[in-house]
Structures are given as C-alpha cells and as structure tokens.
C-alpha cells in the first residue's frame, strides 16, 4: 500500500544530503555495525530524494 507523503522541500533534501552524504565502505569506517547504520541512513535519504522527484514530476503532469 502506497501512502502519499507531505511535500518535501528542496532545502530539507539539500541539508540531509550534506549531513548524510554517500560514502564508500572505505571512508565510512571498518565495523560492520557502523556500515549498516550509515547504509540505513542513506537508504532513507535516497527514498526521500526519489519521493521528491516523484512529487515534482506529478505536479508537472497534473497528478494529485
């Protein structure tokens, strides 16, 4: 079941992308737990980036 999200402002995405940047496993640290934690953070940011792109695309074609 897909649930619509509230509007995601670009300023929020910019701030989150700066705070939680994509990192290679080499630069993120060596512990498995740390890599899993950082990967989970980025997964949420990637989801929000995609949701914002979908919102923009839908607003351009007139989907509610």
Phi and psi restraints in degrees (value plus and minus 20) as a CYANA .aco file:
   2 UNK   PHI    -117.5   -77.5
   2 UNK   PSI     108.8   148.8
   3 UNK   PHI    -133.4   -93.4
   3 UNK   PSI     112.4   152.4
   4 UNK   PHI     -90.3   -50.3
   4 UNK   PSI     122.0   162.0
   5 UNK   PHI    -117.8   -77.8
   5 UNK   PSI     134.7   174.7
   6 UNK   PHI     -84.5   -44.5
   6 UNK   PSI     143.0   183.0
   7 UNK   PHI     -72.8   -32.8
   7 UNK   PSI     114.3   154.3
   8 UNK   PHI    -126.6   -86.6
   8 UNK   PSI      87.6   127.6
   9 UNK   PHI     -91.1   -51.1
   9 UNK   PSI     122.0   162.0
  10 UNK   PHI     -77.6   -37.6
  10 UNK   PSI     -53.3   -13.3
  11 UNK   PHI     -82.0   -42.0
  11 UNK   PSI     -58.4   -18.4
  12 UNK   PHI     -85.1   -45.1
  12 UNK   PSI     -66.8   -26.8
  13 UNK   PHI     -81.5   -41.5
  13 UNK   PSI     -61.9   -21.9
  14 UNK   PHI     -79.8   -39.8
  14 UNK   PSI     -65.6   -25.6
  15 UNK   PHI     -84.2   -44.2
  15 UNK   PSI     -63.0   -23.0
  16 UNK   PHI     -87.2   -47.2
  16 UNK   PSI     -60.4   -20.4
  17 UNK   PHI     -85.2   -45.2
  17 UNK   PSI     -53.7   -13.7
  18 UNK   PHI     -92.5   -52.5
  18 UNK   PSI     -61.0   -21.0
  19 UNK   PHI     -92.8   -52.8
  19 UNK   PSI     -54.7   -14.7
  20 UNK   PHI    -145.3  -105.3
  20 UNK   PSI      51.4    91.4
  21 UNK   PHI     -92.4   -52.4
  21 UNK   PSI     140.0   180.0
  22 UNK   PHI     -84.0   -44.0
  22 UNK   PSI     116.1   156.1
  23 UNK   PHI    -155.7  -115.7
  23 UNK   PSI     127.7   167.7
  24 UNK   PHI     -99.0   -59.0
  24 UNK   PSI     140.7   180.7
  25 UNK   PHI     -80.7   -40.7
  25 UNK   PSI     -50.2   -10.2
  26 UNK   PHI     -84.8   -44.8
  26 UNK   PSI     -64.4   -24.4
  27 UNK   PHI    -104.4   -64.4
  27 UNK   PSI     -37.7     2.3
  28 UNK   PHI     -97.7   -57.7
  28 UNK   PSI     -43.3    -3.3
  29 UNK   PHI     107.4   147.4
  29 UNK   PSI     156.0   196.0
  30 UNK   PHI    -126.4   -86.4
  30 UNK   PSI     -37.6     2.4
  31 UNK   PHI     -98.0   -58.0
  31 UNK   PSI     122.8   162.8
  32 UNK   PHI     -81.2   -41.2
  32 UNK   PSI     -62.2   -22.2
  33 UNK   PHI     -81.5   -41.5
  33 UNK   PSI     -62.6   -22.6
  34 UNK   PHI     -85.2   -45.2
  34 UNK   PSI     -62.5   -22.5
  35 UNK   PHI     -82.5   -42.5
  35 UNK   PSI     -60.4   -20.4
  36 UNK   PHI     -86.0   -46.0
  36 UNK   PSI     -61.0   -21.0
  37 UNK   PHI     -82.7   -42.7
  37 UNK   PSI     -69.0   -29.0
  38 UNK   PHI     -85.3   -45.3
  38 UNK   PSI     -58.5   -18.5
  39 UNK   PHI     -83.4   -43.4
  39 UNK   PSI     -58.4   -18.4
  40 UNK   PHI     -85.4   -45.4
  40 UNK   PSI     -60.3   -20.3
  41 UNK   PHI     -80.7   -40.7
  41 UNK   PSI     -67.9   -27.9
  42 UNK   PHI     -85.7   -45.7
  42 UNK   PSI     -52.2   -12.2
  43 UNK   PHI     -81.2   -41.2
  43 UNK   PSI     -61.6   -21.6
  44 UNK   PHI     -86.2   -46.2
  44 UNK   PSI     -62.1   -22.1
  45 UNK   PHI     -84.6   -44.6
  45 UNK   PSI     -62.3   -22.3
  46 UNK   PHI     -80.9   -40.9
  46 UNK   PSI     -62.5   -22.5
  47 UNK   PHI     -79.3   -39.3
  47 UNK   PSI     -66.2   -26.2
  48 UNK   PHI     -86.1   -46.1
  48 UNK   PSI     -58.9   -18.9
  49 UNK   PHI     -79.1   -39.1
  49 UNK   PSI     -65.3   -25.3
  50 UNK   PHI     -86.6   -46.6
  50 UNK   PSI     -61.7   -21.7
  51 UNK   PHI     -82.1   -42.1
  51 UNK   PSI     -60.3   -20.3
  52 UNK   PHI     -85.7   -45.7
  52 UNK   PSI     -60.9   -20.9
  53 UNK   PHI     -81.3   -41.3
  53 UNK   PSI     -62.9   -22.9
  54 UNK   PHI     -82.1   -42.1
  54 UNK   PSI     -62.0   -22.0
  55 UNK   PHI     -81.7   -41.7
  55 UNK   PSI     -63.2   -23.2
  56 UNK   PHI     -84.5   -44.5
  56 UNK   PSI     -66.8   -26.8
  57 UNK   PHI     -81.4   -41.4
  57 UNK   PSI     -64.6   -24.6
  58 UNK   PHI     -85.1   -45.1
  58 UNK   PSI     -55.4   -15.4
  59 UNK   PHI     -90.6   -50.6
  59 UNK   PSI     -48.9    -8.9
  60 UNK   PHI     -94.6   -54.6
  60 UNK   PSI     -50.0   -10.0
  61 UNK   PHI    -119.4   -79.4
  61 UNK   PSI     -22.2    17.8
  62 UNK   PHI      69.1   109.1
  62 UNK   PSI      -7.6    32.4
  63 UNK   PHI     -95.5   -55.5
  63 UNK   PSI     120.8   160.8
